């Protein structure tokens, strides 16, 4: 029999081959993502290439952004008959990633605008970044003294702090 198809691993060797920690393997076993193997020689558990392949699949799926619950559902699919369900799961993940990218773009734009406001706002006017972050500003913007040509009372250009993106759909 081909030695490569019957290769056996201790938990430490499996962890090393899959580039995960031993505790990760035990955690996956507790969650039901990886079965506990049989005991070999009465004392230690022996893992095979199937477990190594499953661990690598779990890692790849996580790198693509799937949660462990989603990974479990994906690994339960049949590669020959569940193509539509796998495609739908991947498309849902793409849609979520696209949404997060848009949220991040909005956050970046808001921060860029705040940095520009801060750069062009002179003392003694309050820092537009800190003002935008304060709860008081979010509830009710501080009134500004009306001056000609958009100048603040200090004589410098006044730039109202931009609104921060809504908390809805916050990226963590």
C-alpha positions in Angstrom: 0.0 0.0 0.0 1.2 3.5 -0.8 2.8 5.0 2.4 1.5 8.6 1.5 -2.1 7.4 1.5 -1.7 5.8 4.9 0.3 8.5 6.6 -0.4 8.8 10.3 0.0 11.8 12.6 0.0 12.4 16.3 -1.9 15.5 17.3 1.4 17.5 17.5 2.5 16.3 14.0 -0.9 17.1 12.6 -0.9 20.6 14.1 2.5 21.2 12.6 1.6 19.9 9.2 -1.7 22.0 9.1 0.1 25.0 10.6 -2.3 25.3 13.5 -1.9 24.9 17.2 -2.8 21.7 19.1 -5.4 23.6 21.0 -7.0 24.7 17.7 -7.4 21.0 16.8 -8.9 20.3 20.2 -11.3 23.3 19.8 -12.4 22.1 16.3 -13.1 18.7 17.8 -15.2 20.2 20.6 -17.1 22.2 18.0 -17.7 19.1 15.9 -15.6 20.4 12.9 -13.1 17.6 13.2 -13.8 14.1 14.5 -11.7 12.6 17.3 -9.8 9.8 15.8 -9.4 6.3 17.1 -6.8 5.4 19.7 -3.8 3.7 18.3 -1.8 1.3 20.4 -4.1 2.0 23.3 -2.5 5.3 24.4 -2.6 8.0 21.8 -4.8 9.2 19.0 -3.7 8.8 15.4 -4.8 11.2 12.6 -4.6 10.6 8.9 -4.5 12.6 5.7 -8.3 13.1 5.7 -8.0 15.1 9.0 -5.1 17.1 7.6 -7.1 17.9 4.4 -10.1 18.9 6.6 -7.9 21.2 8.8 -6.5 22.8 5.7 -10.0 23.3 4.2 -11.1 25.0 7.5 -8.1 27.3 7.4 -8.7 28.3 3.7 -12.3 28.9 4.3 -11.5 31.1 7.4 -8.9 33.0 5.3 -11.7 33.7 2.8 -13.8 35.2 5.6 -16.1 32.4 6.5 -17.0 32.0 10.2 -16.7 28.6 11.8 -20.4 28.1 11.6 -20.3 28.8 7.9 -17.3 26.5 7.5 -19.2 23.7 9.2 -22.1 24.2 6.8 -19.8 24.3 3.8 -17.9 21.2 4.8 -21.2 19.4 5.2 -22.1 20.0 1.5 -21.5 17.3 -1.1 -18.9 18.4 -3.7 -20.8 16.6 -6.4 -24.4 17.6 -5.7 -24.4 20.8 -3.6 -22.8 23.2 -6.2 -25.7 25.7 -6.0 -25.6 25.9 -2.2 -21.9 26.4 -2.2 -22.1 29.1 -4.9 -24.9 30.8 -2.9 -22.8 30.8 0.2 -19.8 32.2 -1.6 -21.9 34.9 -3.3 -23.4 35.9 0.1 -19.8 36.2 1.4 -18.8 38.4 -1.6 -21.8 40.6 -1.1 -20.9 41.0 2.6 -17.3 41.8 1.7 -18.5 44.4 -0.9 -20.7 46.0 1.8 -17.8 46.2 4.2 -15.5 47.7 1.5 -18.1 50.4 0.9 -18.4 51.0 4.7 -14.6 51.3 5.0 -14.5 53.7 2.0 -17.1 55.9 3.7 -15.2 55.8 6.9 -12.0 56.7 5.1 -13.7 59.6 3.3 -15.1 61.0 6.5 -11.8 60.7 8.2 -10.0 62.3 5.3 -12.4 65.2 5.4 -11.9 65.6 9.1 -8.2 65.7 8.7 -8.5 68.4 6.0 -10.9 70.4 8.3 -8.4 70.0 11.1 -5.5 71.1 8.9 -7.4 74.3 7.8 -9.0 75.2 11.1 -6.9 77.6 13.2 -7.0 78.0 17.0 -8.9 78.9 19.1 -11.6 77.0 17.1 -12.1 73.5 18.6 -10.5 70.6 16.8 -13.0 69.4 14.2 -11.9 65.7 14.7 -12.6 65.8 18.4 -15.7 67.8 17.9 -17.1 65.3 15.4 -16.4 62.5 17.8 -18.0 64.1 20.8 -21.5 63.1 21.8 -22.6 66.7 22.1 -21.6 67.4 18.5 -23.4 64.4 17.3 -26.6 65.4 19.1 -26.5 69.1 18.3 -23.8 70.9 16.4 -22.3 73.8 18.2 -23.6 77.1 16.8 -21.0 79.1 14.8 -20.7 82.8 14.8 -21.7 84.2 11.4 -18.9 86.1 9.8 -18.4 87.4 6.3 -16.8 85.2 3.6 -17.0 82.0 5.7 -14.4 83.1 8.2 -14.5 82.0 11.8 -14.5 84.5 14.6 -10.8 83.9 14.9 -10.3 85.2 11.4 -9.3 81.8 9.9 -11.4 79.8 7.5 -14.1 77.9 9.2 -14.8 74.3 8.0 -17.7 72.6 9.8 -16.9 69.1 10.8 -18.2 66.5 8.4 -20.7 64.0 9.6 -19.3 60.6 10.5 -20.8 57.5 8.9 -23.8 56.1 10.7 -23.3 53.4 13.3 -25.5 51.2 11.1 -23.4 48.4 9.6 -20.3 49.2 11.7 -17.2 47.4 10.6 -15.4 45.7 13.5 
